[in-house]
Amino acid sequence: MSGIDGAVAAKPARKPRADSARNRERVLEAAKSVFAAGGPAGSLEAVARQAGVGIGTLYRHFPTRETLFEAVYRREVEQLVELAEQFGTDLPPLEALRRWMHANVEFVATKKGMSAALAVVVHASSDLTAYSMDRLGRALGTLLRCAAEAKAIRDDIGPEDILRTVVGLCYTHDKPGWQSNVHRLVDVFVDGMRRG
C-alpha cells in the first residue's frame, strides 16, 4: 500500500495542455492591444472577444484585472529582453541599439494604456518595478557596451539614462500618432550619442 502511495506522490505535475497555453498567449496579445488602445477602461470582455475565447477562459487564466495587467507587463519585459539579444546578434551595434529603443517606445505605449491599473499592481507588488528595471537594464547595458566597444557611441551613457529618456519622451506626448514623433526624437537622441 505504501509503495502505491509513494508512486502516486512521486507522479509529476501535469503540464498545461497545448490549447490552454495557446489561449493564454492569445489573451495576453489581445490584452496588450486593447489596453494600449483603450487604456485600463478597456473591458475584459473586449479582450476575450479579440482573443477569440470565452470570458470564463480569460478568468481561468487571469482571475483579476490586476493579474492580467501584471502578466501583460511581464511578457512585454521578457520580449524586450529577447529582442535585445536578437538585435545584438543580428545587427551592427548602433542599429541594434536604435531598433531596441524603438521597440521600447511600443512597450511604453502599452504601459501608458495600463498606467492607472499598473500603479495599483506596482504598489501591491513593488518587486515588479525592480524586476523590470533589472531585466531591461541588463539587456540594454549589453547593447550599450557593444556599441561603445565598437566606437559607435560615447562610453559615458548608462542604461538608466536611456530608459528614463525614452519613458520621458513617451509620457510628454499624448496626441494621436504620438509614437511616430517619439520614434523621430529617439533617432535624434541616438545620433547625439554617436562619437565625433
Solvent accessible surface area in square Angstrom, and as a share of the most:
residue,aa,sasa,rsa
1,M,186,0.83
2,S,92,0.59
3,G,57,0.55
4,I,114,0.58
5,D,85,0.44
6,G,40,0.39
7,A,68,0.53
8,V,100,0.57
9,A,87,0.68
10,A,82,0.64
11,K,150,0.64
12,P,112,0.71
13,A,98,0.76
14,R,208,0.76
15,K,175,0.74
16,P,104,0.66
17,R,152,0.55
18,A,66,0.51
19,D,54,0.28
20,S,31,0.20
21,A,53,0.41
22,R,137,0.50
23,N,32,0.16
24,R,100,0.36
25,E,80,0.36
26,R,107,0.39
27,V,0,0.00
28,L,3,0.02
29,E,87,0.39
30,A,5,0.04
31,A,0,0.00
32,K,53,0.22
33,S,51,0.33
34,V,19,0.11
35,F,0,0.00
36,A,45,0.35
37,A,94,0.73
38,G,44,0.43
39,G,14,0.13
40,P,44,0.28
41,A,92,0.71
42,G,11,0.11
43,S,42,0.27
44,L,9,0.04
45,E,93,0.42
46,A,25,0.19
47,V,0,0.00
48,A,4,0.03
49,R,172,0.63
50,Q,106,0.47
51,A,7,0.05
52,G,60,0.58
53,V,20,0.12
54,G,44,0.42
55,I,67,0.34
56,G,37,0.36
57,T,20,0.12
58,L,0,0.00
59,Y,92,0.35
60,R,182,0.66
61,H,46,0.21
62,F,4,0.02
63,P,88,0.55
64,T,62,0.36
65,R,76,0.28
66,E,69,0.31
67,T,56,0.33
68,L,0,0.00
69,F,0,0.00
70,E,40,0.18
71,A,15,0.12
72,V,0,0.00
73,Y,11,0.04
74,R,70,0.26
75,R,33,0.12
76,E,9,0.04
77,V,0,0.00
78,E,52,0.23
79,Q,67,0.30
80,L,7,0.03
81,V,10,0.06
82,E,105,0.47
83,L,51,0.25
84,A,5,0.04
85,E,115,0.51
86,Q,96,0.43
87,F,14,0.06
88,G,41,0.39
89,T,114,0.66
90,D,91,0.47
91,L,44,0.22
92,P,88,0.56
93,P,45,0.28
94,L,24,0.12
95,E,61,0.27
96,A,1,0.00
97,L,0,0.00
98,R,39,0.14
99,R,107,0.39
100,W,0,0.00
101,M,0,0.00
102,H,40,0.18
103,A,20,0.16
104,N,2,0.01
105,V,0,0.00
106,E,72,0.32
107,F,10,0.04
108,V,1,0.00
109,A,9,0.07
110,T,3,0.02
111,K,51,0.22
112,K,42,0.18
113,G,8,0.08
114,M,1,0.01
115,S,48,0.31
116,A,64,0.49
117,A,12,0.09
118,L,7,0.03
119,A,62,0.48
120,V,87,0.50
121,V,6,0.03
122,V,47,0.27
123,H,165,0.74
124,A,86,0.67
125,S,27,0.18
126,S,82,0.53
127,D,86,0.44
128,L,0,0.00
129,T,61,0.36
130,A,65,0.50
131,Y,52,0.20
132,S,3,0.02
133,M,82,0.36
134,D,70,0.36
135,R,66,0.24
136,L,8,0.04
137,G,15,0.15
138,R,144,0.53
139,A,12,0.09
140,L,0,0.00
141,G,11,0.11
142,T,64,0.37
143,L,4,0.02
144,L,9,0.04
145,R,135,0.49
146,C,57,0.34
147,A,0,0.00
148,A,20,0.16
149,E,125,0.56
150,A,57,0.44
151,K,135,0.57
152,A,26,0.20
153,I,2,0.01
154,R,112,0.41
155,D,111,0.58
156,D,91,0.47
157,I,36,0.18
158,G,24,0.23
159,P,42,0.27
160,E,87,0.39
161,D,73,0.38
162,I,0,0.00
163,L,10,0.05
164,R,162,0.59
165,T,38,0.22
166,V,0,0.00
167,V,51,0.29
168,G,34,0.33
169,L,39,0.19
170,C,0,0.00
171,Y,93,0.35
172,T,105,0.61
173,H,42,0.19
174,D,115,0.60
175,K,153,0.65
176,P,137,0.86
177,G,53,0.51
178,W,33,0.12
179,Q,53,0.24
180,S,80,0.51
181,N,49,0.25
182,V,0,0.00
183,H,39,0.18
184,R,134,0.49
185,L,46,0.23
186,V,0,0.00
187,D,46,0.24
188,V,90,0.52
189,F,58,0.24
190,V,0,0.00
191,D,72,0.37
192,G,55,0.53
193,M,4,0.02
194,R,119,0.44
195,R,116,0.42
196,G,129,1.24
